[in-house]
Amino acid sequence: MFGIEKLMVAGGGLINWSFAQAGLLDEVSVVMAPVADGSTSAVSIFEKADFLPERKPLAFALKEMERVNGGGLWLRYTPKK
């Protein structure tokens, strides 16, 4: 309708999970850095709000993996159908 071909969802775990559960993700891009902080309040990539119904976990297939500077990895996944 608006001619948009690509859209990035970057609203945090709750919005990511909502889009995933609605079947609106065609790729998940994750950059892993070789650091850890041990925080118990760290946010997650996907997070279900308490008021939403329980759903099955989603499975993903590795599409591509690339090393990035500093020893990190860029992982790209597609949802398994």
N, CA, C and O atoms as a Maestro MAE file, in Angstrom:
{
 s_m_m2io_version
 :::
 2.0.0
}

f_m_ct {
 s_m_title
 :::
 protein
 m_atom[324] {
  # First column is atom index #
  i_m_mmod_type
  r_m_x_coord
  r_m_y_coord
  r_m_z_coord
  i_m_residue_number
  s_m_chain_name
  s_m_pdb_residue_name
  s_m_pdb_atom_name
  i_m_atomic_number
  :::
  1 25 0.812 -1.189 0.000 1 A "MET " " N  " 7
  2 3 0.000 0.000 0.000 1 A "MET " " CA " 6
  3 2 0.863 1.263 0.000 1 A "MET " " C  " 6
  4 15 0.522 2.244 -0.662 1 A "MET " " O  " 8
  5 25 1.989 1.246 0.746 2 A "PHE " " N  " 7
  6 3 2.859 2.411 0.818 2 A "PHE " " CA " 6
  7 2 4.163 2.214 0.051 2 A "PHE " " C  " 6
  8 15 5.011 3.107 0.043 2 A "PHE " " O  " 8
  9 25 4.336 1.062 -0.591 3 A "GLY " " N  " 7
  10 3 5.557 0.801 -1.345 3 A "GLY " " CA " 6
  11 2 6.749 0.438 -0.475 3 A "GLY " " C  " 6
  12 15 7.888 0.487 -0.939 3 A "GLY " " O  " 8
  13 25 6.506 0.075 0.775 4 A "ILE " " N  " 7
  14 3 7.599 -0.299 1.686 4 A "ILE " " CA " 6
  15 2 7.989 -1.743 1.417 4 A "ILE " " C  " 6
  16 15 7.143 -2.638 1.443 4 A "ILE " " O  " 8
  17 25 9.280 -1.969 1.158 5 A "GLU " " N  " 7
  18 3 9.747 -3.325 0.880 5 A "GLU " " CA " 6
  19 2 10.460 -3.953 2.068 5 A "GLU " " C  " 6
  20 15 10.454 -5.175 2.218 5 A "GLU " " O  " 8
  21 25 11.079 -3.125 2.920 6 A "LYS " " N  " 7
  22 3 11.783 -3.620 4.106 6 A "LYS " " CA " 6
  23 2 11.408 -2.759 5.290 6 A "LYS " " C  " 6
  24 15 11.279 -1.539 5.181 6 A "LYS " " O  " 8
  25 25 11.235 -3.421 6.430 7 A "LEU " " N  " 7
  26 3 10.898 -2.707 7.655 7 A "LEU " " CA " 6
  27 2 11.644 -3.373 8.799 7 A "LEU " " C  " 6
  28 15 11.618 -4.598 8.924 7 A "LEU " " O  " 8
  29 25 12.303 -2.591 9.628 8 A "MET " " N  " 7
  30 3 13.013 -3.144 10.767 8 A "MET " " CA " 6
  31 2 12.180 -2.927 12.034 8 A "MET " " C  " 6
  32 15 11.734 -1.814 12.314 8 A "MET " " O  " 8
  33 25 11.983 -3.990 12.780 9 A "VAL " " N  " 7
  34 3 11.294 -3.905 14.066 9 A "VAL " " CA " 6
  35 2 12.387 -3.832 15.125 9 A "VAL " " C  " 6
  36 15 13.177 -4.764 15.271 9 A "VAL " " O  " 8
  37 25 12.433 -2.726 15.863 10 A "ALA " " N  " 7
  38 3 13.473 -2.551 16.875 10 A "ALA " " CA " 6
  39 2 12.875 -1.955 18.150 10 A "ALA " " C  " 6
  40 15 13.433 -1.027 18.736 10 A "ALA " " O  " 8
  41 25 11.746 -2.497 18.562 11 A "GLY " " N  " 7
  42 3 11.053 -1.933 19.713 11 A "GLY " " CA " 6
  43 2 11.321 -2.664 21.010 11 A "GLY " " C  " 6
  44 15 10.797 -2.263 22.050 11 A "GLY " " O  " 8
  45 25 12.102 -3.701 20.992 12 A "GLY " " N  " 7
  46 3 12.371 -4.464 22.205 12 A "GLY " " CA " 6
  47 2 11.660 -5.800 22.193 12 A "GLY " " C  " 6
  48 15 10.944 -6.132 21.249 12 A "GLY " " O  " 8
  49 25 11.869 -6.567 23.263 13 A "GLY " " N  " 7
  50 3 11.385 -7.936 23.348 13 A "GLY " " CA " 6
  51 2 9.885 -8.096 23.200 13 A "GLY " " C  " 6
  52 15 9.430 -9.042 22.558 13 A "GLY " " O  " 8
  53 25 9.103 -7.194 23.779 14 A "LEU " " N  " 7
  54 3 7.637 -7.327 23.710 14 A "LEU " " CA " 6
  55 2 7.118 -7.139 22.289 14 A "LEU " " C  " 6
  56 15 6.306 -7.932 21.812 14 A "LEU " " O  " 8
  57 25 7.581 -6.100 21.620 15 A "ILE " " N  " 7
  58 3 7.101 -5.865 20.251 15 A "ILE " " CA " 6
  59 2 7.652 -6.929 19.306 15 A "ILE " " C  " 6
  60 15 6.957 -7.356 18.384 15 A "ILE " " O  " 8
  61 25 8.894 -7.361 19.525 16 A "ASN " " N  " 7
  62 3 9.464 -8.425 18.683 16 A "ASN " " CA " 6
  63 2 8.630 -9.702 18.795 16 A "ASN " " C  " 6
  64 15 8.331 -10.337 17.783 16 A "ASN " " O  " 8
  65 25 8.252 -10.084 20.031 17 A "TRP " " N  " 7
  66 3 7.462 -11.299 20.233 17 A "TRP " " CA " 6
  67 2 6.080 -11.164 19.605 17 A "TRP " " C  " 6
  68 15 5.563 -12.115 19.019 17 A "TRP " " O  " 8
  69 25 5.489 -9.991 19.726 18 A "SER " " N  " 7
  70 3 4.164 -9.766 19.136 18 A "SER " " CA " 6
  71 2 4.209 -9.920 17.618 18 A "SER " " C  " 6
  72 15 3.331 -10.557 17.035 18 A "SER " " O  " 8
  73 25 5.221 -9.346 16.973 19 A "PHE " " N  " 7
  74 3 5.364 -9.490 15.526 19 A "PHE " " CA " 6
  75 2 5.632 -10.954 15.156 19 A "PHE " " C  " 6
  76 15 5.077 -11.458 14.181 19 A "PHE " " O  " 8
  77 25 6.474 -11.628 15.927 20 A "ALA " " N  " 7
  78 3 6.790 -13.034 15.646 20 A "ALA " " CA " 6
  79 2 5.544 -13.905 15.754 20 A "ALA " " C  " 6
  80 15 5.292 -14.738 14.883 20 A "ALA " " O  " 8
  81 25 4.767 -13.718 16.813 21 A "GLN " " N  " 7
  82 3 3.564 -14.523 17.014 21 A "GLN " " CA " 6
  83 2 2.507 -14.264 15.955 21 A "GLN " " C  " 6
  84 15 1.684 -15.133 15.669 21 A "GLN " " O  " 8
  85 25 2.525 -13.073 15.372 22 A "ALA " " N  " 7
  86 3 1.573 -12.737 14.309 22 A "ALA " " CA " 6
  87 2 2.071 -13.206 12.945 22 A "ALA " " C  " 6
  88 15 1.399 -12.990 11.936 22 A "ALA " " O  " 8
  89 25 3.253 -13.852 12.901 23 A "GLY " " N  " 7
  90 3 3.798 -14.334 11.638 23 A "GLY " " CA " 6
  91 2 4.319 -13.229 10.743 23 A "GLY " " C  " 6
  92 15 4.328 -13.376 9.521 23 A "GLY " " O  " 8
  93 25 4.754 -12.124 11.331 24 A "LEU " " N  " 7
  94 3 5.174 -10.964 10.553 24 A "LEU " " CA " 6
  95 2 6.684 -10.783 10.454 24 A "LEU " " C  " 6
  96 15 7.151 -9.760 9.953 24 A "LEU " " O  " 8
  97 25 7.458 -11.769 10.927 25 A "LEU " " N  " 7
  98 3 8.914 -11.696 10.795 25 A "LEU " " CA " 6
  99 2 9.365 -12.612 9.671 25 A "LEU " " C  " 6
  100 15 8.939 -13.764 9.596 25 A "LEU " " O  " 8
  101 25 10.226 -12.103 8.796 26 A "ASP " " N  " 7
  102 3 10.803 -12.985 7.786 26 A "ASP " " CA " 6
  103 2 12.294 -13.188 8.021 26 A "ASP " " C  " 6
  104 15 12.927 -13.990 7.335 26 A "ASP " " O  " 8
  105 25 12.863 -12.457 8.996 27 A "GLU " " N  " 7
  106 3 14.268 -12.641 9.343 27 A "GLU " " CA " 6
  107 2 14.526 -12.072 10.732 27 A "GLU " " C  " 6
  108 15 13.921 -11.077 11.132 27 A "GLU " " O  " 8
  109 25 15.433 -12.717 11.462 28 A "VAL " " N  " 7
  110 3 15.892 -12.222 12.754 28 A "VAL " " CA " 6
  111 2 17.399 -12.056 12.647 28 A "VAL " " C  " 6
  112 15 18.115 -12.991 12.287 28 A "VAL " " O  " 8
  113 25 17.872 -10.860 12.963 29 A "SER " " N  " 7
  114 3 19.292 -10.533 12.873 29 A "SER " " CA " 6
  115 2 19.821 -10.311 14.287 29 A "SER " " C  " 6
  116 15 19.302 -9.475 15.027 29 A "SER " " O  " 8
  117 25 20.862 -11.066 14.659 30 A "VAL " " N  " 7
  118 3 21.425 -10.992 16.012 30 A "VAL " " CA " 6
  119 2 22.927 -10.778 15.906 30 A "VAL " " C  " 6
  120 15 23.614 -11.526 15.210 30 A "VAL " " O  " 8
  121 25 23.440 -9.762 16.592 31 A "VAL " " N  " 7
  122 3 24.885 -9.560 16.670 31 A "VAL " " CA " 6
  123 2 25.308 -9.933 18.080 31 A "VAL " " C  " 6
  124 15 24.825 -9.365 19.060 31 A "VAL " " O  " 8
  125 25 26.218 -10.896 18.169 32 A "MET " " N  " 7
  126 3 26.730 -11.342 19.469 32 A "MET " " CA " 6
  127 2 28.131 -10.778 19.663 32 A "MET " " C  " 6
  128 15 29.000 -10.938 18.805 32 A "MET " " O  " 8
  129 25 28.342 -10.121 20.788 33 A "ALA " " N  " 7
  130 3 29.659 -9.583 21.128 33 A "ALA " " CA " 6
  131 2 30.250 -10.434 22.254 33 A "ALA " " C  " 6
  132 15 29.510 -10.956 23.087 33 A "ALA " " O  " 8
  133 25 31.575 -10.576 22.284 34 A "PRO " " N  " 7
  134 3 32.206 -11.416 23.308 34 A "PRO " " CA " 6
  135 2 32.356 -10.700 24.645 34 A "PRO " " C  " 6
  136 15 33.466 -10.534 25.151 34 A "PRO " " O  " 8
  137 25 31.225 -10.278 25.212 35 A "VAL " " N  " 7
  138 3 31.201 -9.636 26.522 35 A "VAL " " CA " 6
  139 2 29.995 -10.142 27.301 35 A "VAL " " C  " 6
  140 15 29.027 -10.614 26.706 35 A "VAL " " O  " 8
  141 25 30.044 -10.047 28.623 36 A "ALA " " N  " 7
  142 3 28.914 -10.431 29.480 36 A "ALA " " CA " 6
  143 2 28.893 -9.502 30.680 36 A "ALA " " C  " 6
  144 15 29.937 -9.046 31.144 36 A "ALA " " O  " 8
  145 25 27.676 -9.221 31.187 37 A "ASP " " N  " 7
  146 3 27.598 -8.371 32.374 37 A "ASP " " CA " 6
  147 2 26.928 -9.062 33.556 37 A "ASP " " C  " 6
  148 15 27.017 -8.556 34.675 37 A "ASP " " O  " 8
  149 25 26.268 -10.187 33.356 38 A "GLY " " N  " 7
  150 3 25.675 -10.945 34.448 38 A "GLY " " CA " 6
  151 2 24.437 -10.320 35.074 38 A "GLY " " C  " 6
  152 15 23.981 -10.786 36.118 38 A "GLY " " O  " 8
  153 25 23.890 -9.291 34.472 39 A "SER " " N  " 7
  154 3 22.726 -8.607 35.026 39 A "SER " " CA " 6
  155 2 21.495 -9.510 35.017 39 A "SER " " C  " 6
  156 15 21.237 -10.204 34.033 39 A "SER " " O  " 8
  157 25 20.739 -9.499 36.112 40 A "THR " " N  " 7
  158 3 19.497 -10.276 36.157 40 A "THR " " CA " 6
  159 2 18.331 -9.496 35.564 40 A "THR " " C  " 6
  160 15 17.239 -10.044 35.414 40 A "THR " " O  " 8
  161 25 18.540 -8.234 35.226 41 A "SER " " N  " 7
  162 3 17.476 -7.425 34.637 41 A "SER " " CA " 6
  163 2 17.709 -7.148 33.158 41 A "SER " " C  " 6
  164 15 17.062 -6.273 32.583 41 A "SER " " O  " 8
  165 25 18.617 -7.879 32.542 42 A "ALA " " N  " 7
  166 3 18.897 -7.684 31.116 42 A "ALA " " CA " 6
  167 2 17.668 -8.034 30.289 42 A "ALA " " C  " 6
  168 15 16.938 -8.974 30.605 42 A "ALA " " O  " 8
  169 25 17.453 -7.278 29.240 43 A "VAL " " N  " 7
  170 3 16.305 -7.527 28.371 43 A "VAL " " CA " 6
  171 2 16.596 -8.680 27.429 43 A "VAL " " C  " 6
  172 15 17.751 -9.029 27.184 43 A "VAL " " O  " 8
  173 25 15.542 -9.257 26.911 44 A "SER " " N  " 7
  174 3 15.658 -10.391 26.017 44 A "SER " " CA " 6
  175 2 15.196 -9.973 24.622 44 A "SER " " C  " 6
  176 15 14.471 -8.990 24.471 44 A "SER " " O  " 8
  177 25 15.614 -10.713 23.617 45 A "ILE " " N  " 7
  178 3 15.213 -10.408 22.232 45 A "ILE " " CA " 6
  179 2 13.708 -10.589 22.066 45 A "ILE " " C  " 6
  180 15 13.052 -9.792 21.395 45 A "ILE " " O  " 8
  181 25 13.169 -11.628 22.675 46 A "PHE " " N  " 7
  182 3 11.737 -11.908 22.619 46 A "PHE " " CA " 6
  183 2 11.203 -12.044 24.037 46 A "PHE " " C  " 6
  184 15 11.791 -12.737 24.868 46 A "PHE " " O  " 8
  185 25 10.090 -11.382 24.307 47 A "GLU " " N  " 7
  186 3 9.504 -11.425 25.646 47 A "GLU " " CA " 6
  187 2 7.985 -11.316 25.531 47 A "GLU " " C  " 6
  188 15 7.465 -10.406 24.886 47 A "GLU " " O  " 8
  189 25 7.280 -12.255 26.164 48 A "LYS " " N  " 7
  190 3 5.810 -12.255 26.122 48 A "LYS " " CA " 6
  191 2 5.262 -11.435 27.271 48 A "LYS " " C  " 6
  192 15 5.677 -11.596 28.418 48 A "LYS " " O  " 8
  193 25 4.327 -10.557 26.956 49 A "ALA " " N  " 7
  194 3 3.655 -9.788 28.010 49 A "ALA " " CA " 6
  195 2 2.756 -10.731 28.809 49 A "ALA " " C  " 6
  196 15 2.187 -11.670 28.252 49 A "ALA " " O  " 8
  197 25 2.629 -10.488 30.088 50 A "ASP " " N  " 7
  198 3 1.831 -11.346 30.967 50 A "ASP " " CA " 6
  199 2 0.367 -11.449 30.545 50 A "ASP " " C  " 6
  200 15 -0.270 -12.474 30.788 50 A "ASP " " O  " 8
  201 25 -0.169 -10.419 29.927 51 A "PHE " " N  " 7
  202 3 -1.583 -10.419 29.551 51 A "PHE " " CA " 6
  203 2 -1.866 -11.141 28.228 51 A "PHE " " C  " 6
  204 15 -3.027 -11.341 27.872 51 A "PHE " " O  " 8
  205 25 -0.814 -11.535 27.498 52 A "LEU " " N  " 7
  206 3 -1.006 -12.246 26.233 52 A "LEU " " CA " 6
  207 2 -1.137 -13.747 26.469 52 A "LEU " " C  " 6
  208 15 -0.581 -14.270 27.435 52 A "LEU " " O  " 8
  209 25 -1.866 -14.449 25.595 53 A "PRO " " N  " 7
  210 3 -2.008 -15.901 25.762 53 A "PRO " " CA " 6
  211 2 -0.694 -16.627 25.492 53 A "PRO " " C  " 6
  212 15 0.167 -16.137 24.761 53 A "PRO " " O  " 8
  213 25 -0.562 -17.805 26.099 54 A "GLU " " N  " 7
  214 3 0.612 -18.639 25.862 54 A "GLU " " CA " 6
  215 2 0.599 -19.130 24.418 54 A "GLU " " C  " 6
  216 15 -0.460 -19.460 23.882 54 A "GLU " " O  " 8
  217 25 1.748 -19.179 23.801 55 A "ARG " " N  " 7
  218 3 1.890 -19.671 22.431 55 A "ARG " " CA " 6
  219 2 3.069 -20.631 22.368 55 A "ARG " " C  " 6
  220 15 3.929 -20.647 23.249 55 A "ARG " " O  " 8
  221 25 3.089 -21.432 21.302 56 A "LYS " " N  " 7
  222 3 4.212 -22.346 21.099 56 A "LYS " " CA " 6
  223 2 5.493 -21.556 20.836 56 A "LYS " " C  " 6
  224 15 5.445 -20.460 20.277 56 A "LYS " " O  " 8
  225 25 6.631 -22.108 21.237 57 A "PRO " " N  " 7
  226 3 7.903 -21.482 20.868 57 A "PRO " " CA " 6
  227 2 8.053 -21.468 19.340 57 A "PRO " " C  " 6
  228 15 7.496 -22.317 18.644 57 A "PRO " " O  " 8
  229 25 8.797 -20.511 18.843 58 A "LEU " " N  " 7
  230 3 9.058 -20.427 17.408 58 A "LEU " " CA " 6
  231 2 10.435 -21.005 17.119 58 A "LEU " " C  " 6
  232 15 11.373 -20.798 17.889 58 A "LEU " " O  " 8
  233 25 10.557 -21.719 16.027 59 A "ALA " " N  " 7
  234 3 11.844 -22.283 15.612 59 A "ALA " " CA " 6
  235 2 12.392 -21.468 14.441 59 A "ALA " " C  " 6
  236 15 11.638 -21.004 13.586 59 A "ALA " " O  " 8
  237 25 13.705 -21.305 14.418 60 A "PHE " " N  " 7
  238 3 14.367 -20.561 13.357 60 A "PHE " " CA " 6
  239 2 15.456 -21.423 12.718 60 A "PHE " " C  " 6
  240 15 15.990 -22.338 13.345 60 A "PHE " " O  " 8
  241 25 15.772 -21.114 11.470 61 A "ALA " " N  " 7
  242 3 16.850 -21.791 10.746 61 A "ALA " " CA " 6
  243 2 17.946 -20.766 10.462 61 A "ALA " " C  " 6
  244 15 17.656 -19.634 10.076 61 A "ALA " " O  " 8
  245 25 19.193 -21.159 10.651 62 A "LEU " " N  " 7
  246 3 20.311 -20.264 10.386 62 A "LEU " " CA " 6
  247 2 20.407 -19.994 8.892 62 A "LEU " " C  " 6
  248 15 20.523 -20.921 8.090 62 A "LEU " " O  " 8
  249 25 20.357 -18.727 8.526 63 A "LYS " " N  " 7
  250 3 20.436 -18.307 7.121 63 A "LYS " " CA " 6
  251 2 21.868 -17.939 6.750 63 A "LYS " " C  " 6
  252 15 22.362 -18.297 5.681 63 A "LYS " " O  " 8
  253 25 22.527 -17.212 7.662 64 A "GLU " " N  " 7
  254 3 23.871 -16.719 7.367 64 A "GLU " " CA " 6
  255 2 24.599 -16.393 8.658 64 A "GLU " " C  " 6
  256 15 23.978 -15.998 9.645 64 A "GLU " " O  " 8
  257 25 25.929 -16.558 8.653 65 A "MET " " N  " 7
  258 3 26.752 -16.240 9.806 65 A "MET " " CA " 6
  259 2 27.985 -15.500 9.304 65 A "MET " " C  " 6
  260 15 28.616 -15.913 8.332 65 A "MET " " O  " 8
  261 25 28.324 -14.392 9.983 66 A "GLU " " N  " 7
  262 3 29.473 -13.594 9.560 66 A "GLU " " CA " 6
  263 2 30.240 -13.124 10.790 66 A "GLU " " C  " 6
  264 15 29.642 -12.681 11.770 66 A "GLU " " O  " 8
  265 25 31.563 -13.222 10.734 67 A "ARG " " N  " 7
  266 3 32.406 -12.681 11.809 67 A "ARG " " CA " 6
  267 2 32.430 -11.166 11.675 67 A "ARG " " C  " 6
  268 15 32.472 -10.630 10.568 67 A "ARG " " O  " 8
  269 25 32.401 -10.481 12.817 68 A "VAL " " N  " 7
  270 3 32.510 -9.024 12.808 68 A "VAL " " CA " 6
  271 2 33.717 -8.616 13.640 68 A "VAL " " C  " 6
  272 15 34.221 -9.404 14.440 68 A "VAL " " O  " 8
  273 25 34.175 -7.396 13.452 69 A "ASN " " N  " 7
  274 3 35.358 -6.905 14.167 69 A "ASN " " CA " 6
  275 2 35.209 -7.073 15.669 69 A "ASN " " C  " 6
  276 15 34.118 -6.915 16.217 69 A "ASN " " O  " 8
  277 25 36.310 -7.392 16.328 70 A "GLY " " N  " 7
  278 3 36.301 -7.535 17.780 70 A "GLY " " CA " 6
  279 2 35.903 -8.917 18.262 70 A "GLY " " C  " 6
  280 15 35.723 -9.116 19.463 70 A "GLY " " O  " 8
  281 25 35.761 -9.878 17.358 71 A "GLY " " N  " 7
  282 3 35.439 -11.246 17.758 71 A "GLY " " CA " 6
  283 2 33.956 -11.548 17.863 71 A "GLY " " C  " 6
  284 15 33.573 -12.580 18.414 71 A "GLY " " O  " 8
  285 25 33.127 -10.673 17.350 72 A "GLY " " N  " 7
  286 3 31.684 -10.912 17.406 72 A "GLY " " CA " 6
  287 2 31.180 -11.723 16.228 72 A "GLY " " C  " 6
  288 15 31.920 -12.024 15.292 72 A "GLY " " O  " 8
  289 25 29.911 -12.067 16.294 73 A "LEU " " N  " 7
  290 3 29.249 -12.802 15.215 73 A "LEU " " CA " 6
  291 2 27.948 -12.100 14.854 73 A "LEU " " C  " 6
  292 15 27.225 -11.607 15.720 73 A "LEU " " O  " 8
  293 25 27.671 -12.066 13.576 74 A "TRP " " N  " 7
  294 3 26.382 -11.566 13.089 74 A "TRP " " CA " 6
  295 2 25.632 -12.784 12.564 74 A "TRP " " C  " 6
  296 15 26.038 -13.393 11.575 74 A "TRP " " O  " 8
  297 25 24.539 -13.135 13.230 75 A "LEU " " N  " 7
  298 3 23.737 -14.305 12.887 75 A "LEU " " CA " 6
  299 2 22.416 -13.843 12.292 75 A "LEU " " C  " 6
  300 15 21.750 -12.961 12.835 75 A "LEU " " O  " 8
  301 25 22.048 -14.444 11.180 76 A "ARG " " N  " 7
  302 3 20.761 -14.128 10.553 76 A "ARG " " CA " 6
  303 2 19.956 -15.420 10.445 76 A "ARG " " C  " 6
  304 15 20.440 -16.436 9.948 76 A "ARG " " O  " 8
  305 25 18.717 -15.354 10.924 77 A "TYR " " N  " 7
  306 3 17.829 -16.509 10.962 77 A "TYR " " CA " 6
  307 2 16.538 -16.216 10.206 77 A "TYR " " C  " 6
  308 15 16.109 -15.068 10.092 77 A "TYR " " O  " 8
  309 25 15.928 -17.289 9.693 78 A "THR " " N  " 7
  310 3 14.590 -17.193 9.118 78 A "THR " " CA " 6
  311 2 13.683 -18.143 9.903 78 A "THR " " C  " 6
  312 15 14.133 -19.191 10.367 78 A "THR " " O  " 8
  313 25 12.418 -17.779 10.050 79 A "PRO " " N  " 7
  314 3 11.494 -18.673 10.761 79 A "PRO " " CA " 6
  315 2 11.326 -19.984 10.001 79 A "PRO " " C  " 6
  316 15 11.246 -19.987 8.773 79 A "PRO " " O  " 8
  317 25 11.272 -21.093 10.725 80 A "LYS " " N  " 7
  318 3 10.970 -22.380 10.097 80 A "LYS " " CA " 6
  319 2 9.473 -22.424 9.864 80 A "LYS " " C  " 6
  320 15 8.693 -22.003 10.719 80 A "LYS " " O  " 8
  321 25 9.079 -22.921 8.738 81 A "LYS " " N  " 7
  322 3 7.641 -22.988 8.392 81 A "LYS " " CA " 6
  323 2 7.049 -24.293 8.859 81 A "LYS " " C  " 6
  324 15 5.858 -24.537 8.661 81 A "LYS " " O  " 8
  :::
 }
 m_bond[323] {
  # First column is bond index #
  i_m_from
  i_m_to
  i_m_order
  :::
  1 1 2 1
  2 2 3 1
  3 3 4 2
  4 3 5 1
  5 5 6 1
  6 6 7 1
  7 7 8 2
  8 7 9 1
  9 9 10 1
  10 10 11 1
  11 11 12 2
  12 11 13 1
  13 13 14 1
  14 14 15 1
  15 15 16 2
  16 15 17 1
  17 17 18 1
  18 18 19 1
  19 19 20 2
  20 19 21 1
  21 21 22 1
  22 22 23 1
  23 23 24 2
  24 23 25 1
  25 25 26 1
  26 26 27 1
  27 27 28 2
  28 27 29 1
  29 29 30 1
  30 30 31 1
  31 31 32 2
  32 31 33 1
  33 33 34 1
  34 34 35 1
  35 35 36 2
  36 35 37 1
  37 37 38 1
  38 38 39 1
  39 39 40 2
  40 39 41 1
  41 41 42 1
  42 42 43 1
  43 43 44 2
  44 43 45 1
  45 45 46 1
  46 46 47 1
  47 47 48 2
  48 47 49 1
  49 49 50 1
  50 50 51 1
  51 51 52 2
  52 51 53 1
  53 53 54 1
  54 54 55 1
  55 55 56 2
  56 55 57 1
  57 57 58 1
  58 58 59 1
  59 59 60 2
  60 59 61 1
  61 61 62 1
  62 62 63 1
  63 63 64 2
  64 63 65 1
  65 65 66 1
  66 66 67 1
  67 67 68 2
  68 67 69 1
  69 69 70 1
  70 70 71 1
  71 71 72 2
  72 71 73 1
  73 73 74 1
  74 74 75 1
  75 75 76 2
  76 75 77 1
  77 77 78 1
  78 78 79 1
  79 79 80 2
  80 79 81 1
  81 81 82 1
  82 82 83 1
  83 83 84 2
  84 83 85 1
  85 85 86 1
  86 86 87 1
  87 87 88 2
  88 87 89 1
  89 89 90 1
  90 90 91 1
  91 91 92 2
  92 91 93 1
  93 93 94 1
  94 94 95 1
  95 95 96 2
  96 95 97 1
  97 97 98 1
  98 98 99 1
  99 99 100 2
  100 99 101 1
  101 101 102 1
  102 102 103 1
  103 103 104 2
  104 103 105 1
  105 105 106 1
  106 106 107 1
  107 107 108 2
  108 107 109 1
  109 109 110 1
  110 110 111 1
  111 111 112 2
  112 111 113 1
  113 113 114 1
  114 114 115 1
  115 115 116 2
  116 115 117 1
  117 117 118 1
  118 118 119 1
  119 119 120 2
  120 119 121 1
  121 121 122 1
  122 122 123 1
  123 123 124 2
  124 123 125 1
  125 125 126 1
  126 126 127 1
  127 127 128 2
  128 127 129 1
  129 129 130 1
  130 130 131 1
  131 131 132 2
  132 131 133 1
  133 133 134 1
  134 134 135 1
  135 135 136 2
  136 135 137 1
  137 137 138 1
  138 138 139 1
  139 139 140 2
  140 139 141 1
  141 141 142 1
  142 142 143 1
  143 143 144 2
  144 143 145 1
  145 145 146 1
  146 146 147 1
  147 147 148 2
  148 147 149 1
  149 149 150 1
  150 150 151 1
  151 151 152 2
  152 151 153 1
  153 153 154 1
  154 154 155 1
  155 155 156 2
  156 155 157 1
  157 157 158 1
  158 158 159 1
  159 159 160 2
  160 159 161 1
  161 161 162 1
  162 162 163 1
  163 163 164 2
  164 163 165 1
  165 165 166 1
  166 166 167 1
  167 167 168 2
  168 167 169 1
  169 169 170 1
  170 170 171 1
  171 171 172 2
  172 171 173 1
  173 173 174 1
  174 174 175 1
  175 175 176 2
  176 175 177 1
  177 177 178 1
  178 178 179 1
  179 179 180 2
  180 179 181 1
  181 181 182 1
  182 182 183 1
  183 183 184 2
  184 183 185 1
  185 185 186 1
  186 186 187 1
  187 187 188 2
  188 187 189 1
  189 189 190 1
  190 190 191 1
  191 191 192 2
  192 191 193 1
  193 193 194 1
  194 194 195 1
  195 195 196 2
  196 195 197 1
  197 197 198 1
  198 198 199 1
  199 199 200 2
  200 199 201 1
  201 201 202 1
  202 202 203 1
  203 203 204 2
  204 203 205 1
  205 205 206 1
  206 206 207 1
  207 207 208 2
  208 207 209 1
  209 209 210 1
  210 210 211 1
  211 211 212 2
  212 211 213 1
  213 213 214 1
  214 214 215 1
  215 215 216 2
  216 215 217 1
  217 217 218 1
  218 218 219 1
  219 219 220 2
  220 219 221 1
  221 221 222 1
  222 222 223 1
  223 223 224 2
  224 223 225 1
  225 225 226 1
  226 226 227 1
  227 227 228 2
  228 227 229 1
  229 229 230 1
  230 230 231 1
  231 231 232 2
  232 231 233 1
  233 233 234 1
  234 234 235 1
  235 235 236 2
  236 235 237 1
  237 237 238 1
  238 238 239 1
  239 239 240 2
  240 239 241 1
  241 241 242 1
  242 242 243 1
  243 243 244 2
  244 243 245 1
  245 245 246 1
  246 246 247 1
  247 247 248 2
  248 247 249 1
  249 249 250 1
  250 250 251 1
  251 251 252 2
  252 251 253 1
  253 253 254 1
  254 254 255 1
  255 255 256 2
  256 255 257 1
  257 257 258 1
  258 258 259 1
  259 259 260 2
  260 259 261 1
  261 261 262 1
  262 262 263 1
  263 263 264 2
  264 263 265 1
  265 265 266 1
  266 266 267 1
  267 267 268 2
  268 267 269 1
  269 269 270 1
  270 270 271 1
  271 271 272 2
  272 271 273 1
  273 273 274 1
  274 274 275 1
  275 275 276 2
  276 275 277 1
  277 277 278 1
  278 278 279 1
  279 279 280 2
  280 279 281 1
  281 281 282 1
  282 282 283 1
  283 283 284 2
  284 283 285 1
  285 285 286 1
  286 286 287 1
  287 287 288 2
  288 287 289 1
  289 289 290 1
  290 290 291 1
  291 291 292 2
  292 291 293 1
  293 293 294 1
  294 294 295 1
  295 295 296 2
  296 295 297 1
  297 297 298 1
  298 298 299 1
  299 299 300 2
  300 299 301 1
  301 301 302 1
  302 302 303 1
  303 303 304 2
  304 303 305 1
  305 305 306 1
  306 306 307 1
  307 307 308 2
  308 307 309 1
  309 309 310 1
  310 310 311 1
  311 311 312 2
  312 311 313 1
  313 313 314 1
  314 314 315 1
  315 315 316 2
  316 315 317 1
  317 317 318 1
  318 318 319 1
  319 319 320 2
  320 319 321 1
  321 321 322 1
  322 322 323 1
  323 323 324 2
  :::
 }
}
